[in-house]
Amino acid sequence: MGKKSKKFDVKIYYSGFCSYQIEAQDENNAIQKARSMQIKENKIISNLENWKEADTAEKIDK
């Protein structure tokens, strides 16, 4: 007879990024400007990468 299935709450994490060309006084200023810009949603999907070290699975006792 096979093992009984168990329920788990699973979270899968991804990393992604958007690239911007920014004119600024220095690196910190460039980062601040880029953070305030709109996210390029169509670019995020193509840049997603699994972050396997962050994935979790917790057994649900119900």
All heavy atoms as a GROMACS GRO file, in nm:
protein
  507
    1MET      N    1   0.084  -0.118   0.000
    1MET     CA    2   0.000   0.000   0.000
    1MET      C    3   0.089   0.125   0.000
    1MET      O    4   0.190   0.129   0.067
    1MET     CB    5  -0.089  -0.003   0.124
    1MET     CG    6  -0.204   0.094   0.116
    1MET     SD    7  -0.316   0.073   0.256
    1MET     CE    8  -0.460   0.029   0.167
    2GLY      N    9   0.052   0.230  -0.078
    2GLY     CA   10   0.133   0.350  -0.090
    2GLY      C   11   0.126   0.438   0.033
    2GLY      O   12   0.040   0.422   0.121
    3LYS      N   13   0.217   0.532   0.043
    3LYS     CA   14   0.219   0.626   0.155
    3LYS      C   15   0.102   0.723   0.142
    3LYS      O   16   0.064   0.761   0.032
    3LYS     CB   17   0.350   0.706   0.156
    3LYS     CG   18   0.470   0.623   0.191
    3LYS     CD   19   0.593   0.712   0.199
    3LYS     CE   20   0.715   0.632   0.238
    3LYS     NZ   21   0.834   0.714   0.248
    4LYS      N   22   0.047   0.762   0.256
    4LYS     CA   23  -0.063   0.857   0.257
    4LYS      C   24  -0.009   0.997   0.225
    4LYS      O   25   0.094   1.038   0.278
    4LYS     CB   26  -0.130   0.856   0.394
    4LYS     CG   27  -0.254   0.941   0.400
    4LYS     CD   28  -0.322   0.929   0.536
    4LYS     CE   29  -0.442   1.021   0.540
    4LYS     NZ   30  -0.507   1.018   0.670
    5SER      N   31  -0.079   1.069   0.139
    5SER     CA   32  -0.038   1.205   0.102
    5SER      C   33  -0.059   1.300   0.219
    5SER      O   34  -0.150   1.282   0.300
    5SER     CB   35  -0.119   1.255  -0.018
    5SER     OG   36  -0.090   1.179  -0.131
    6LYS      N   37   0.025   1.400   0.227
    6LYS     CA   38   0.016   1.503   0.329
    6LYS      C   39  -0.001   1.637   0.260
    6LYS      O   40   0.040   1.654   0.145
    6LYS     CB   41   0.142   1.503   0.416
    6LYS     CG   42   0.164   1.372   0.488
    6LYS     CD   43   0.296   1.375   0.564
    6LYS     CE   44   0.314   1.246   0.639
    6LYS     NZ   45   0.402   1.152   0.575
    7LYS      N   46  -0.059   1.735   0.329
    7LYS     CA   47  -0.076   1.869   0.273
    7LYS      C   48   0.039   1.958   0.320
    7LYS      O   49   0.083   1.950   0.434
    7LYS     CB   50  -0.208   1.929   0.319
    7LYS     CG   51  -0.328   1.864   0.256
    7LYS     CD   52  -0.454   1.938   0.294
    7LYS     CE   53  -0.574   1.871   0.230
    7LYS     NZ   54  -0.698   1.945   0.261
    8PHE      N   55   0.084   2.044   0.228
    8PHE     CA   56   0.193   2.137   0.257
    8PHE      C   57   0.157   2.276   0.208
    8PHE      O   58   0.089   2.292   0.106
    8PHE     CB   59   0.322   2.094   0.187
    8PHE     CG   60   0.380   1.966   0.242
    8PHE    CD1   61   0.341   1.844   0.195
    8PHE    CD2   62   0.475   1.972   0.342
    8PHE    CE1   63   0.393   1.726   0.245
    8PHE    CE2   64   0.530   1.855   0.394
    8PHE     CZ   65   0.488   1.732   0.345
    9ASP      N   66   0.202   2.376   0.281
    9ASP     CA   67   0.194   2.516   0.237
    9ASP      C   68   0.331   2.547   0.177
    9ASP      O   69   0.431   2.548   0.248
    9ASP     CB   70   0.165   2.606   0.357
    9ASP     CG   71   0.153   2.752   0.319
    9ASP    OD1   72   0.123   2.780   0.201
    9ASP    OD2   73   0.174   2.838   0.406
   10VAL      N   74   0.336   2.569   0.046
   10VAL     CA   75   0.463   2.584  -0.026
   10VAL      C   76   0.475   2.727  -0.080
   10VAL      O   77   0.381   2.781  -0.137
   10VAL     CB   78   0.473   2.484  -0.142
   10VAL    CG1   79   0.604   2.503  -0.218
   10VAL    CG2   80   0.461   2.342  -0.091
   11LYS      N   81   0.592   2.786  -0.061
   11LYS     CA   82   0.622   2.919  -0.116
   11LYS      C   83   0.745   2.905  -0.205
   11LYS      O   84   0.849   2.859  -0.161
   11LYS     CB   85   0.649   3.018  -0.003
   11LYS     CG   86   0.527   3.046   0.082
   11LYS     CD   87   0.559   3.146   0.191
   11LYS     CE   88   0.437   3.179   0.273
   11LYS     NZ   89   0.399   3.077   0.369
   12ILE      N   90   0.731   2.945  -0.332
   12ILE     CA   91   0.840   2.942  -0.428
   12ILE      C   92   0.881   3.088  -0.455
   12ILE      O   93   0.798   3.170  -0.490
   12ILE     CB   94   0.797   2.876  -0.561
   12ILE    CG1   95   0.743   2.735  -0.536
   12ILE    CG2   96   0.912   2.875  -0.662
   12ILE    CD1   97   0.843   2.638  -0.479
   13TYR      N   98   1.007   3.117  -0.438
   13TYR     CA   99   1.057   3.254  -0.453
   13TYR      C  100   1.135   3.270  -0.582
   13TYR      O  101   1.199   3.177  -0.631
   13TYR     CB  102   1.146   3.291  -0.334
   13TYR     CG  103   1.067   3.303  -0.206
   13TYR    CD1  104   1.042   3.192  -0.126
   13TYR    CD2  105   1.016   3.426  -0.166
   13TYR    CE1  106   0.968   3.202  -0.010
   13TYR    CE2  107   0.942   3.437  -0.049
   13TYR     CZ  108   0.919   3.325   0.028
   13TYR     OH  109   0.845   3.335   0.143
   14TYR      N  110   1.130   3.389  -0.636
   14TYR     CA  111   1.201   3.423  -0.759
   14TYR      C  112   1.272   3.557  -0.740
   14TYR      O  113   1.231   3.640  -0.660
   14TYR     CB  114   1.103   3.438  -0.876
   14TYR     CG  115   1.029   3.311  -0.908
   14TYR    CD1  116   0.905   3.285  -0.851
   14TYR    CD2  117   1.082   3.217  -0.994
   14TYR    CE1  118   0.836   3.168  -0.879
   14TYR    CE2  119   1.014   3.099  -1.023
   14TYR     CZ  120   0.891   3.076  -0.965
   14TYR     OH  121   0.824   2.961  -0.993
   15SER      N  122   1.378   3.574  -0.816
   15SER     CA  123   1.444   3.704  -0.821
   15SER      C  124   1.422   3.760  -0.961
   15SER      O  125   1.401   3.686  -1.056
   15SER     CB  126   1.594   3.692  -0.792
   15SER     OG  127   1.655   3.615  -0.894
   16GLY      N  128   1.425   3.887  -0.972
   16GLY     CA  129   1.407   3.951  -1.103
   16GLY      C  130   1.465   4.091  -1.098
   16GLY      O  131   1.501   4.142  -0.992
   17PHE      N  132   1.473   4.153  -1.213
   17PHE     CA  133   1.528   4.288  -1.215
   17PHE      C  134   1.478   4.365  -1.337
   17PHE      O  135   1.431   4.306  -1.433
   17PHE     CB  136   1.682   4.285  -1.215
   17PHE     CG  137   1.741   4.219  -1.337
   17PHE    CD1  138   1.770   4.294  -1.451
   17PHE    CD2  139   1.765   4.084  -1.338
   17PHE    CE1  140   1.823   4.233  -1.563
   17PHE    CE2  141   1.818   4.022  -1.449
   17PHE     CZ  142   1.847   4.097  -1.562
   18CYS      N  143   1.487   4.496  -1.328
   18CYS     CA  144   1.462   4.586  -1.440
   18CYS      C  145   1.590   4.668  -1.461
   18CYS      O  146   1.656   4.705  -1.364
   18CYS     CB  147   1.347   4.682  -1.410
   18CYS     SG  148   1.187   4.604  -1.401
   19SER      N  149   1.623   4.695  -1.585
   19SER     CA  150   1.741   4.777  -1.615
   19SER      C  151   1.697   4.914  -1.663
   19SER      O  152   1.601   4.926  -1.739
   19SER     CB  153   1.824   4.712  -1.725
   19SER     OG  154   1.876   4.589  -1.681
   20TYR      N  155   1.766   5.016  -1.618
   20TYR     CA  156   1.737   5.154  -1.657
   20TYR      C  157   1.867   5.224  -1.694
   20TYR      O  158   1.971   5.198  -1.634
   20TYR     CB  159   1.672   5.232  -1.541
   20TYR     CG  160   1.544   5.170  -1.489
   20TYR    CD1  161   1.544   5.086  -1.379
   20TYR    CD2  162   1.423   5.198  -1.550
   20TYR    CE1  163   1.428   5.030  -1.332
   20TYR    CE2  164   1.305   5.143  -1.503
   20TYR     CZ  165   1.308   5.058  -1.394
   20TYR     OH  166   1.192   5.004  -1.347
   21GLN      N  167   1.860   5.316  -1.787
   21GLN     CA  168   1.974   5.403  -1.816
   21GLN      C  169   1.941   5.538  -1.752
   21GLN      O  170   1.843   5.602  -1.789
   21GLN     CB  171   1.995   5.418  -1.966
   21GLN     CG  172   2.042   5.289  -2.029
   21GLN     CD  173   2.076   5.305  -2.176
   21GLN    OE1  174   2.057   5.411  -2.235
   21GLN    NE2  175   2.127   5.199  -2.234
   22ILE      N  176   2.023   5.578  -1.656
   22ILE     CA  177   1.996   5.693  -1.571
   22ILE      C  178   2.110   5.794  -1.581
   22ILE      O  179   2.226   5.756  -1.578
   22ILE     CB  180   1.982   5.650  -1.423
   22ILE    CG1  181   1.877   5.542  -1.405
   22ILE    CG2  182   1.957   5.770  -1.332
   22ILE    CD1  183   1.735   5.586  -1.424
   23GLU      N  184   2.074   5.921  -1.590
   23GLU     CA  185   2.173   6.029  -1.578
   23GLU      C  186   2.168   6.078  -1.434
   23GLU      O  187   2.061   6.111  -1.384
   23GLU     CB  188   2.141   6.143  -1.674
   23GLU     CG  189   2.165   6.106  -1.820
   23GLU     CD  190   2.149   6.225  -1.912
   23GLU    OE1  191   2.172   6.339  -1.867
   23GLU    OE2  192   2.114   6.201  -2.029
   24ALA      N  193   2.284   6.079  -1.366
   24ALA     CA  194   2.286   6.115  -1.224
   24ALA      C  195   2.423   6.169  -1.186
   24ALA      O  196   2.521   6.154  -1.260
   24ALA     CB  197   2.253   5.993  -1.140
   25GLN      N  198   2.429   6.228  -1.066
   25GLN     CA  199   2.553   6.284  -1.015
   25GLN      C  200   2.649   6.176  -0.966
   25GLN      O  201   2.770   6.192  -0.973
   25GLN     CB  202   2.522   6.382  -0.901
   25GLN     CG  203   2.440   6.500  -0.944
   25GLN     CD  204   2.389   6.580  -0.826
   25GLN    OE1  205   2.391   6.534  -0.712
   25GLN    NE2  206   2.340   6.700  -0.853
   26ASP      N  207   2.593   6.068  -0.909
   26ASP     CA  208   2.675   5.959  -0.857
   26ASP      C  209   2.592   5.831  -0.852
   26ASP      O  210   2.474   5.832  -0.888
   26ASP     CB  211   2.733   5.993  -0.720
   26ASP     CG  212   2.627   6.031  -0.618
   26ASP    OD1  213   2.518   5.969  -0.618
   26ASP    OD2  214   2.652   6.122  -0.537
   27GLU      N  215   2.652   5.722  -0.808
   27GLU     CA  216   2.584   5.592  -0.806
   27GLU      C  217   2.461   5.594  -0.714
   27GLU      O  218   2.356   5.541  -0.750
   27GLU     CB  219   2.680   5.482  -0.759
   27GLU     CG  220   2.785   5.447  -0.862
   27GLU     CD  221   2.878   5.336  -0.814
   27GLU    OE1  222   2.847   5.269  -0.714
   27GLU    OE2  223   2.983   5.318  -0.879
   28ASN      N  224   2.474   5.652  -0.595
   28ASN     CA  225   2.361   5.657  -0.502
   28ASN      C  226   2.244   5.733  -0.561
   28ASN      O  227   2.128   5.691  -0.549
   28ASN     CB  228   2.402   5.719  -0.368
   28ASN     CG  229   2.491   5.628  -0.287
   28ASN    OD1  230   2.483   5.506  -0.298
   28ASN    ND2  231   2.578   5.687  -0.207
   29ASN      N  232   2.271   5.845  -0.626
   29ASN     CA  233   2.168   5.924  -0.689
   29ASN      C  234   2.103   5.848  -0.804
   29ASN      O  235   1.981   5.851  -0.822
   29ASN     CB  236   2.226   6.057  -0.737
   29ASN     CG  237   2.122   6.151  -0.790
   29ASN    OD1  238   2.122   6.183  -0.908
   29ASN    ND2  239   2.032   6.198  -0.704
   30ALA      N  240   2.182   5.774  -0.880
   30ALA     CA  241   2.130   5.693  -0.991
   30ALA      C  242   2.036   5.584  -0.937
   30ALA      O  243   1.929   5.559  -0.993
   30ALA     CB  244   2.244   5.631  -1.070
   31ILE      N  245   2.075   5.519  -0.827
   31ILE     CA  246   1.992   5.415  -0.766
   31ILE      C  247   1.860   5.474  -0.717
   31ILE      O  248   1.753   5.418  -0.740
   31ILE     CB  249   2.068   5.344  -0.653
   31ILE    CG1  250   2.182   5.260  -0.712
   31ILE    CG2  251   1.973   5.257  -0.570
   31ILE    CD1  252   2.278   5.205  -0.608
   32GLN      N  253   1.866   5.589  -0.652
   32GLN     CA  254   1.745   5.654  -0.602
   32GLN      C  255   1.650   5.688  -0.717
   32GLN      O  256   1.529   5.666  -0.708
   32GLN     CB  257   1.779   5.780  -0.523
   32GLN     CG  258   1.842   5.752  -0.389
   32GLN     CD  259   1.886   5.878  -0.319
   32GLN    OE1  260   1.888   5.987  -0.378
   32GLN    NE2  261   1.922   5.866  -0.192
   33LYS      N  262   1.704   5.740  -0.826
   33LYS     CA  263   1.621   5.773  -0.941
   33LYS      C  264   1.558   5.649  -1.002
   33LYS      O  265   1.440   5.648  -1.036
   33LYS     CB  266   1.704   5.847  -1.047
   33LYS     CG  267   1.737   5.990  -1.011
   33LYS     CD  268   1.811   6.057  -1.125
   33LYS     CE  269   1.839   6.203  -1.097
   33LYS     NZ  270   1.904   6.269  -1.211
   34ALA      N  271   1.636   5.542  -1.016
   34ALA     CA  272   1.584   5.418  -1.075
   34ALA      C  273   1.475   5.358  -0.986
   34ALA      O  274   1.375   5.307  -1.038
   34ALA     CB  275   1.697   5.319  -1.095
   35ARG      N  276   1.491   5.364  -0.856
   35ARG     CA  277   1.390   5.309  -0.765
   35ARG      C  278   1.257   5.383  -0.776
   35ARG      O  279   1.152   5.325  -0.750
   35ARG     CB  280   1.440   5.314  -0.621
   35ARG     CG  281   1.545   5.209  -0.591
   35ARG     CD  282   1.593   5.217  -0.449
   35ARG     NE  283   1.689   5.112  -0.420
   35ARG     CZ  284   1.771   5.114  -0.316
   35ARG    NH1  285   1.769   5.215  -0.231
   35ARG    NH2  286   1.855   5.013  -0.297
   36SER      N  287   1.261   5.509  -0.813
   36SER     CA  288   1.138   5.588  -0.824
   36SER      C  289   1.069   5.571  -0.960
   36SER      O  290   0.957   5.617  -0.978
   36SER     CB  291   1.167   5.735  -0.798
   36SER     OG  292   1.246   5.790  -0.902
   37MET      N  293   1.134   5.505  -1.054
   37MET     CA  294   1.076   5.487  -1.186
   37MET      C  295   0.976   5.372  -1.186
   37MET      O  296   0.979   5.284  -1.101
   37MET     CB  297   1.187   5.460  -1.289
   37MET     CG  298   1.280   5.579  -1.306
   37MET     SD  299   1.404   5.551  -1.432
   37MET     CE  300   1.302   5.570  -1.577
   38GLN      N  301   0.890   5.374  -1.286
   38GLN     CA  302   0.788   5.269  -1.300
   38GLN      C  303   0.854   5.136  -1.335
   38GLN      O  304   0.950   5.131  -1.411
   38GLN     CB  305   0.691   5.310  -1.410
   38GLN     CG  306   0.571   5.220  -1.421
   38GLN     CD  307   0.469   5.273  -1.520
   38GLN    OE1  308   0.500   5.357  -1.603
   38GLN    NE2  309   0.348   5.224  -1.510
   39ILE      N  310   0.800   5.029  -1.278
   39ILE     CA  311   0.852   4.895  -1.305
   39ILE      C  312   0.811   4.853  -1.445
   39ILE      O  313   0.696   4.869  -1.485
   39ILE     CB  314   0.800   4.795  -1.200
   39ILE    CG1  315   0.858   4.828  -1.063
   39ILE    CG2  316   0.831   4.651  -1.240
   39ILE    CD1  317   0.799   4.746  -0.950
   40LYS      N  318   0.905   4.798  -1.519
   40LYS     CA  319   0.878   4.748  -1.653
   40LYS      C  320   0.829   4.604  -1.640
   40LYS      O  321   0.906   4.509  -1.645
   40LYS     CB  322   1.005   4.752  -1.739
   40LYS     CG  323   1.063   4.891  -1.757
   40LYS     CD  324   1.193   4.880  -1.835
   40LYS     CE  325   1.261   5.012  -1.851
   40LYS     NZ  326   1.390   4.999  -1.922
   41GLU      N  327   0.697   4.588  -1.621
   41GLU     CA  328   0.641   4.456  -1.592
   41GLU      C  329   0.671   4.353  -1.701
   41GLU      O  330   0.692   4.236  -1.672
   41GLU     CB  331   0.491   4.468  -1.568
   41GLU     CG  332   0.460   4.542  -1.439
   41GLU     CD  333   0.313   4.550  -1.409
   41GLU    OE1  334   0.236   4.466  -1.459
   41GLU    OE2  335   0.275   4.642  -1.335
   42ASN      N  336   0.672   4.394  -1.826
   42ASN     CA  337   0.700   4.299  -1.934
   42ASN      C  338   0.845   4.251  -1.931
   42ASN      O  339   0.877   4.145  -1.983
   42ASN     CB  340   0.667   4.358  -2.070
   42ASN     CG  341   0.748   4.483  -2.101
   42ASN    OD1  342   0.790   4.555  -2.011
   42ASN    ND2  343   0.767   4.513  -2.228
   43LYS      N  344   0.935   4.325  -1.869
   43LYS     CA  345   1.075   4.284  -1.857
   43LYS      C  346   1.098   4.192  -1.738
   43LYS      O  347   1.186   4.107  -1.743
   43LYS     CB  348   1.166   4.408  -1.842
   43LYS     CG  349   1.169   4.499  -1.960
   43LYS     CD  350   1.241   4.435  -2.075
   43LYS     CE  351   1.254   4.532  -2.190
   43LYS     NZ  352   1.320   4.472  -2.303
   44ILE      N  353   1.019   4.206  -1.633
   44ILE     CA  354   1.039   4.125  -1.513
   44ILE      C  355   1.021   3.977  -1.544
   44ILE      O  356   1.101   3.894  -1.502
   44ILE     CB  357   0.944   4.168  -1.400
   44ILE    CG1  358   0.988   4.305  -1.348
   44ILE    CG2  359   0.945   4.067  -1.285
   44ILE    CD1  360   0.899   4.360  -1.240
   45ILE      N  361   0.917   3.942  -1.616
   45ILE     CA  362   0.890   3.802  -1.646
   45ILE      C  363   1.009   3.738  -1.718
   45ILE      O  364   1.049   3.626  -1.688
   45ILE     CB  365   0.762   3.786  -1.730
   45ILE    CG1  366   0.640   3.838  -1.652
   45ILE    CG2  367   0.740   3.642  -1.773
   45ILE    CD1  368   0.612   3.768  -1.522
   46SER      N  369   1.068   3.809  -1.811
   46SER     CA  370   1.181   3.752  -1.886
   46SER      C  371   1.308   3.744  -1.802
   46SER      O  372   1.401   3.672  -1.838
   46SER     CB  373   1.207   3.833  -2.013
   46SER     OG  374   1.250   3.963  -1.980
   47ASN      N  375   1.312   3.813  -1.689
   47ASN     CA  376   1.430   3.813  -1.603
   47ASN      C  377   1.414   3.729  -1.477
   47ASN      O  378   1.503   3.726  -1.393
   47ASN     CB  379   1.464   3.957  -1.560
   47ASN     CG  380   1.507   4.041  -1.676
   47ASN    OD1  381   1.562   3.991  -1.773
   47ASN    ND2  382   1.481   4.170  -1.670
   48LEU      N  383   1.299   3.662  -1.461
   48LEU     CA  384   1.278   3.582  -1.341
   48LEU      C  385   1.375   3.465  -1.335
   48LEU      O  386   1.403   3.401  -1.435
   48LEU     CB  387   1.135   3.529  -1.335
   48LEU     CG  388   1.028   3.626  -1.292
   48LEU    CD1  389   0.894   3.554  -1.287
   48LEU    CD2  390   1.058   3.689  -1.158
   49GLU      N  391   1.423   3.440  -1.216
   49GLU     CA  392   1.516   3.329  -1.193
   49GLU      C  393   1.480   3.263  -1.061
   49GLU      O  394   1.452   3.331  -0.963
   49GLU     CB  395   1.658   3.386  -1.188
   49GLU     CG  396   1.766   3.283  -1.185
   49GLU     CD  397   1.903   3.348  -1.196
   49GLU    OE1  398   1.924   3.429  -1.286
   49GLU    OE2  399   1.987   3.315  -1.110
   50ASN      N  400   1.477   3.132  -1.057
   50ASN     CA  401   1.446   3.062  -0.932
   50ASN      C  402   1.546   3.098  -0.823
   50ASN      O  403   1.665   3.110  -0.848
   50ASN     CB  404   1.448   2.911  -0.952
   50ASN     CG  405   1.326   2.862  -1.023
   50ASN    OD1  406   1.334   2.827  -1.138
   50ASN    ND2  407   1.214   2.861  -0.957
   51TRP      N  408   1.496   3.114  -0.702
   51TRP     CA  409   1.578   3.139  -0.584
   51TRP      C  410   1.556   3.020  -0.491
   51TRP      O  411   1.488   3.027  -0.390
   51TRP     CB  412   1.537   3.271  -0.520
   51TRP     CG  413   1.620   3.315  -0.406
   51TRP    CD1  414   1.746   3.272  -0.372
   51TRP    CD2  415   1.584   3.412  -0.307
   51TRP    NE1  416   1.790   3.336  -0.260
   51TRP    CE2  417   1.693   3.423  -0.219
   51TRP    CE3  418   1.474   3.490  -0.287
   51TRP    CZ2  419   1.691   3.510  -0.110
   51TRP    CZ3  420   1.472   3.576  -0.179
   51TRP    CH2  421   1.580   3.586  -0.092
   52LYS      N  422   1.611   2.904  -0.530
   52LYS     CA  423   1.584   2.777  -0.465
   52LYS      C  424   1.616   2.778  -0.316
   52LYS      O  425   1.552   2.710  -0.238
   52LYS     CB  426   1.659   2.665  -0.537
   52LYS     CG  427   1.607   2.644  -0.677
   52LYS     CD  428   1.686   2.537  -0.750
   52LYS     CE  429   1.633   2.525  -0.892
   52LYS     NZ  430   1.709   2.434  -0.973
   53GLU      N  431   1.715   2.854  -0.276
   53GLU     CA  432   1.756   2.858  -0.135
   53GLU      C  433   1.646   2.919  -0.047
   53GLU      O  434   1.644   2.897   0.074
   53GLU     CB  435   1.885   2.938  -0.116
   53GLU     CG  436   2.007   2.878  -0.183
   53GLU     CD  437   2.017   2.910  -0.333
   53GLU    OE1  438   1.941   2.996  -0.384
   53GLU    OE2  439   2.100   2.847  -0.399
   54ALA      N  440   1.555   2.996  -0.105
   54ALA     CA  441   1.451   3.063  -0.027
   54ALA      C  442   1.319   2.985  -0.025
   54ALA      O  443   1.233   3.014   0.056
   54ALA     CB  444   1.426   3.203  -0.084
   55ASP      N  445   1.303   2.884  -0.111
   55ASP     CA  446   1.179   2.808  -0.117
   55ASP      C  447   1.154   2.736   0.015
   55ASP      O  448   1.248   2.689   0.079
   55ASP     CB  449   1.183   2.706  -0.231
   55ASP     CG  450   1.188   2.771  -0.368
   55ASP    OD1  451   1.163   2.893  -0.377
   55ASP    OD2  452   1.216   2.699  -0.464
   56THR      N  453   1.026   2.728   0.054
   56THR     CA  454   0.990   2.661   0.178
   56THR      C  455   0.870   2.570   0.157
   56THR      O  456   0.788   2.593   0.069
   56THR     CB  457   0.955   2.762   0.290
   56THR    OG1  458   0.841   2.837   0.250
   56THR    CG2  459   1.071   2.855   0.320
   57ALA      N  460   0.859   2.468   0.239
   57ALA     CA  461   0.742   2.381   0.244
   57ALA      C  462   0.717   2.346   0.390
   57ALA      O  463   0.807   2.297   0.458
   57ALA     CB  464   0.763   2.254   0.163
   58GLU      N  465   0.597   2.378   0.439
   58GLU     CA  466   0.561   2.348   0.577
   58GLU      C  467   0.443   2.253   0.578
   58GLU      O  468   0.343   2.279   0.512
   58GLU     CB  469   0.527   2.477   0.652
   58GLU     CG  470   0.645   2.570   0.666
   58GLU     CD  471   0.610   2.697   0.745
   58GLU    OE1  472   0.521   2.690   0.832
   58GLU    OE2  473   0.671   2.799   0.717
   59LYS      N  474   0.454   2.146   0.654
   59LYS     CA  475   0.347   2.049   0.666
   59LYS      C  476   0.228   2.113   0.736
   59LYS      O  477   0.244   2.185   0.835
   59LYS     CB  478   0.394   1.926   0.744
   59LYS     CG  479   0.292   1.817   0.749
   59LYS     CD  480   0.348   1.696   0.822
   59LYS     CE  481   0.236   1.598   0.847
   59LYS     NZ  482   0.273   1.498   0.944
   60ILE      N  483   0.110   2.088   0.681
   60ILE     CA  484  -0.014   2.140   0.740
   60ILE      C  485  -0.078   2.026   0.819
   60ILE      O  486  -0.110   1.921   0.762
   60ILE     CB  487  -0.110   2.190   0.631
   60ILE    CG1  488  -0.045   2.302   0.551
   60ILE    CG2  489  -0.241   2.235   0.693
   60ILE    CD1  490  -0.124   2.343   0.428
   61ASP      N  491  -0.094   2.044   0.949
   61ASP     CA  492  -0.153   1.941   1.034
   61ASP      C  493  -0.302   1.970   1.052
   61ASP      O  494  -0.342   2.042   1.142
   61ASP     CB  495  -0.085   1.938   1.171
   61ASP     CG  496   0.059   1.892   1.162
   61ASP    OD1  497   0.086   1.799   1.084
   61ASP    OD2  498   0.145   1.950   1.232
   62LYS      N  499  -0.383   1.914   0.963
   62LYS     CA  500  -0.529   1.932   0.972
   62LYS      C  501  -0.596   1.803   0.944
   62LYS      O  502  -0.557   1.721   0.871
   62LYS     CB  503  -0.576   2.039   0.874
   62LYS     CG  504  -0.537   2.177   0.920
   62LYS     CD  505  -0.606   2.280   0.833
   62LYS     CE  506  -0.564   2.420   0.882
   62LYS     NZ  507  -0.625   2.524   0.808
   0.00000   0.00000   0.00000
